[in-house]
Amino acid sequence: MKIKNNHSLKKYNSFGININSRYFTTIKNDANIDELLAWRKQSDQELLLVGGGSNMLFKNDFQGLTAIIETKGIEIVKEDGEYTYVKVAAGENWHQFVRWTVENGYTGLENLSLIPGTVGAAPMQNIGAYGVELADCFDELEAVELTTGNIKTFNKQACQFDYRDSYFKSTAFGEYLIKNITVKLSKNSQWKINYAGLKNSLAGQELNALNISNAVIALRQSKLPDPAIIGNAGSFFKNPIISQAQWENIQQSHPTLSGYPQKNGDIKTSAAWLIDQCGWKGRQQGDAGVYKKHALVLVNYGDASGEDVWSLAENIIASVNKRFGIRLEAEPRLIT
Ligand SMILES: Cc1cc2nc3c(=O)[nH]c(=O)nc-3n(C[C@H](O)[C@H](O)[C@H](O)COP(=O)(O)OP(=O)(O)OC[C@H]3O[C@@H](n4cnc5c(N)ncnc54)[C@H](O)[C@@H]3O)c2cc1C
C-alpha cells in the first residue's frame, strides 16, 4: 500500500470538487486492507473510505488518509431451487455488476441499473430506484471492524436497512470497511415496473431483465445529469417523512403533493416537489445550481467549491422549512 501526500480528489468525487487529501492510498486486495489496519493503529489521522465518491460533498481539503476501495471479484457461491447467490467484492463498479447479472440471465437488480459508485457503498444507504432497494435482493455482507481487524458477517436483519439508511450509515458509522456483499437473485422473474414511467417505456417489449435494465438506463439518462459532464451526487435531499396530519394539512392547499404511507402511518413525500414549489428548479448561485430537469439534483456547473454547493443547499433547506415547516435532510455524506 503506497501512501501519497497532498493528492487531488477531483476525479474521485462525482461533484468534481477540486480539493486535496493530505494522505491518499488505494486498496486493491486483502494485504492492502491489513496494511490499512496497521496504519490505523499507529496513526491518529482520520480515515476516509471512498468507493466512487458519488455520495459525498467535500467542503474543504481532507486532512486525513483517503483510501479508495478498488478490490475486485464476482463469484457464484450457492444455488438453490429459488435463488442464485452471488458474492461481489466492494470495489466492483455497481452498474457494471448489475449489467453482468442481467447479461447472465439473473434477475432482481435490473431496476438499479446506472446507479453510480461501487458495490461496497451500496449497503451504506440501501441504494434504491424505480421501486426496488438493495435490501430486496440482499443476503449478507462481510465487513472488517476497523478497530480490531475482525471480519464479521451481517445478515439482512443485522444491516438494519431503511430508506437510504443502514446500520453502517447510522449506529456503526465509520466502524467498518465493507469487504463484499452477497446478493440472492431470483430464478422466478417478478418484475417491478409500476414506477415512474417505467411501464410506459416498456410498452410493446418483452418483459425481461435486459429490457427493463435498458429502459431504466434510458429513463435515467433523460432525467439525470451525467457526472462525467456536470458534477453532481444524484438526489441531494432525502424525501422527507412527515406525520399524516402535517401531510393532510399541506395537501388541503396543495392537492398535487404526493404521499407514500409508511409502515408506522407517517407519510413519505416528495422533496423535489417541495423544492420546485419554492422556485429553486434551474436556479444558480455562482457555479452551484439546481438542475433544470430535476429539482432534487444539485450540480457543479464548473468551478463550484463544496462550500458553494453547501451554501445553496442551506438556502433551499431554509426556504422549504419557512414555507412548509419541513426540514429537508441531505443524502450525501458531508466531509467538512
Ligand atoms: C447521477 C447520480 C445518480 C444517483 N442515483 C442514485 C439512486 O438512484 N439511488 C441511490 O440510492 N443513490 C443514487 N446516487 C448516489 C450514489 O450513487 C450511491 O449512494 C452509491 O451507492 C455511492 O457509491 P460510491 O461508491 O460512490 O460511495 P462513496 O460516495 O464513495 O461513499 C459513500 C459512503 O459510503 C462509505 N463507503 C464507501 N465504500 C465503503 C466500503 N467499502 N466500506 C465502508 N464504507 C464505505 C463512504 O465512506 C461514504 O460514507 C446517485 C448518484 C449520482 C451521482
The ligand as an SDF file (V2000), in Angstrom:
LIG
                    3D

 53 58  0  0  0  0  0  0  0  0999 V2000
  -26.0750   10.7680  -11.1140 C   0  0  0  0  0  0  0  0  0  0  0  0
  -26.2820   10.0460   -9.7990 C   0  0  0  0  0  0  0  0  0  0  0  0
  -27.4310    9.3000   -9.6080 C   0  0  0  0  0  0  0  0  0  0  0  0
  -27.6300    8.6170   -8.4030 C   0  0  0  0  0  0  0  0  0  0  0  0
  -28.7660    7.8860   -8.2650 N   0  0  0  0  0  0  0  0  0  0  0  0
  -28.9740    7.1890   -7.1200 C   0  0  0  0  0  0  0  0  0  0  0  0
  -30.1590    6.3930   -6.9700 C   0  0  0  0  0  0  0  0  0  0  0  0
  -30.9770    6.2860   -7.8660 O   0  0  0  0  0  0  0  0  0  0  0  0
  -30.3360    5.7340   -5.8010 N   0  0  0  0  0  0  0  0  0  0  0  0
  -29.4260    5.8050   -4.7930 C   0  0  0  0  0  0  0  0  0  0  0  0
  -29.6580    5.1660   -3.7420 O   0  0  0  0  0  0  0  0  0  0  0  0
  -28.3040    6.5490   -4.8990 N   0  0  0  0  0  0  0  0  0  0  0  0
  -28.0520    7.2410   -6.0340 C   0  0  0  0  0  0  0  0  0  0  0  0
  -26.9200    8.0090   -6.1650 N   0  0  0  0  0  0  0  0  0  0  0  0
  -25.9780    8.0940   -5.0390 C   0  0  0  0  0  0  0  0  0  0  0  0
  -24.7720    7.1020   -5.1480 C   0  0  0  0  0  0  0  0  0  0  0  0
  -24.5940    6.6520   -6.4610 O   0  0  0  0  0  0  0  0  0  0  0  0
  -24.9640    5.8900   -4.2290 C   0  0  0  0  0  0  0  0  0  0  0  0
  -25.1480    6.2860   -2.8920 O   0  0  0  0  0  0  0  0  0  0  0  0
  -23.7570    4.9370   -4.3040 C   0  0  0  0  0  0  0  0  0  0  0  0
  -24.0210    3.7620   -3.5710 O   0  0  0  0  0  0  0  0  0  0  0  0
  -22.4800    5.5750   -3.7550 C   0  0  0  0  0  0  0  0  0  0  0  0
  -21.4110    4.7120   -4.0750 O   0  0  0  0  0  0  0  0  0  0  0  0
  -19.9270    5.2340   -4.0110 P   0  0  0  0  0  0  0  0  0  0  0  0
  -19.0430    4.0540   -4.1980 O   0  0  0  0  0  0  0  0  0  0  0  0
  -19.7220    6.3520   -4.9400 O   0  0  0  0  0  0  0  0  0  0  0  0
  -19.8580    5.7390   -2.4980 O   0  0  0  0  0  0  0  0  0  0  0  0
  -18.9720    6.8990   -1.8980 P   0  0  0  0  0  0  0  0  0  0  0  0
  -19.5570    8.2240   -2.2520 O   0  0  0  0  0  0  0  0  0  0  0  0
  -17.5420    6.6680   -2.2290 O   0  0  0  0  0  0  0  0  0  0  0  0
  -19.1910    6.6390   -0.3400 O   0  0  0  0  0  0  0  0  0  0  0  0
  -20.4700    6.7850    0.2430 C   0  0  0  0  0  0  0  0  0  0  0  0
  -20.3560    6.3820    1.7360 C   0  0  0  0  0  0  0  0  0  0  0  0
  -20.0020    5.0150    1.8320 O   0  0  0  0  0  0  0  0  0  0  0  0
  -18.7720    4.8500    2.5380 C   0  0  0  0  0  0  0  0  0  0  0  0
  -18.0840    3.7250    1.8830 N   0  0  0  0  0  0  0  0  0  0  0  0
  -17.7750    3.5860    0.5720 C   0  0  0  0  0  0  0  0  0  0  0  0
  -17.2420    2.3690    0.3450 N   0  0  0  0  0  0  0  0  0  0  0  0
  -17.2090    1.7340    1.5440 C   0  0  0  0  0  0  0  0  0  0  0  0
  -16.7780    0.4370    1.9720 C   0  0  0  0  0  0  0  0  0  0  0  0
  -16.3030   -0.4680    1.1260 N   0  0  0  0  0  0  0  0  0  0  0  0
  -16.8850    0.1240    3.2990 N   0  0  0  0  0  0  0  0  0  0  0  0
  -17.4090    1.0230    4.1820 C   0  0  0  0  0  0  0  0  0  0  0  0
  -17.8370    2.2610    3.8350 N   0  0  0  0  0  0  0  0  0  0  0  0
  -17.7460    2.6010    2.5380 C   0  0  0  0  0  0  0  0  0  0  0  0
  -18.0550    6.1880    2.4110 C   0  0  0  0  0  0  0  0  0  0  0  0
  -17.1250    6.3940    3.4550 O   0  0  0  0  0  0  0  0  0  0  0  0
  -19.2460    7.1360    2.4810 C   0  0  0  0  0  0  0  0  0  0  0  0
  -19.6440    7.3280    3.8190 O   0  0  0  0  0  0  0  0  0  0  0  0
  -26.6680    8.6980   -7.3650 C   0  0  0  0  0  0  0  0  0  0  0  0
  -25.5060    9.4660   -7.5630 C   0  0  0  0  0  0  0  0  0  0  0  0
  -25.3060   10.1200   -8.7740 C   0  0  0  0  0  0  0  0  0  0  0  0
  -24.0300   10.9020   -8.9880 C   0  0  0  0  0  0  0  0  0  0  0  0
  1  2  1  0
  2  3  1  0
  2 52  2  0
  3  4  2  0
  4  5  1  0
  4 50  1  0
  5  6  2  0
  6  7  1  0
  6 13  1  0
  7  8  2  0
  7  9  1  0
  9 10  1  0
 10 11  2  0
 10 12  1  0
 12 13  2  0
 13 14  1  0
 14 15  1  0
 14 50  1  0
 15 16  1  0
 16 17  1  0
 16 18  1  0
 18 19  1  0
 18 20  1  0
 20 21  1  0
 20 22  1  0
 22 23  1  0
 23 24  1  0
 24 25  2  0
 24 26  1  0
 24 27  1  0
 27 28  1  0
 28 29  2  0
 28 30  1  0
 28 31  1  0
 31 32  1  0
 32 33  1  0
 33 34  1  0
 33 48  1  0
 34 35  1  0
 35 36  1  0
 35 46  1  0
 36 37  1  0
 36 45  1  0
 37 38  2  0
 38 39  1  0
 39 40  1  0
 39 45  2  0
 40 41  1  0
 40 42  2  0
 42 43  1  0
 43 44  2  0
 44 45  1  0
 46 47  1  0
 46 48  1  0
 48 49  1  0
 50 51  2  0
 51 52  1  0
 52 53  1  0
M  END
$$$$
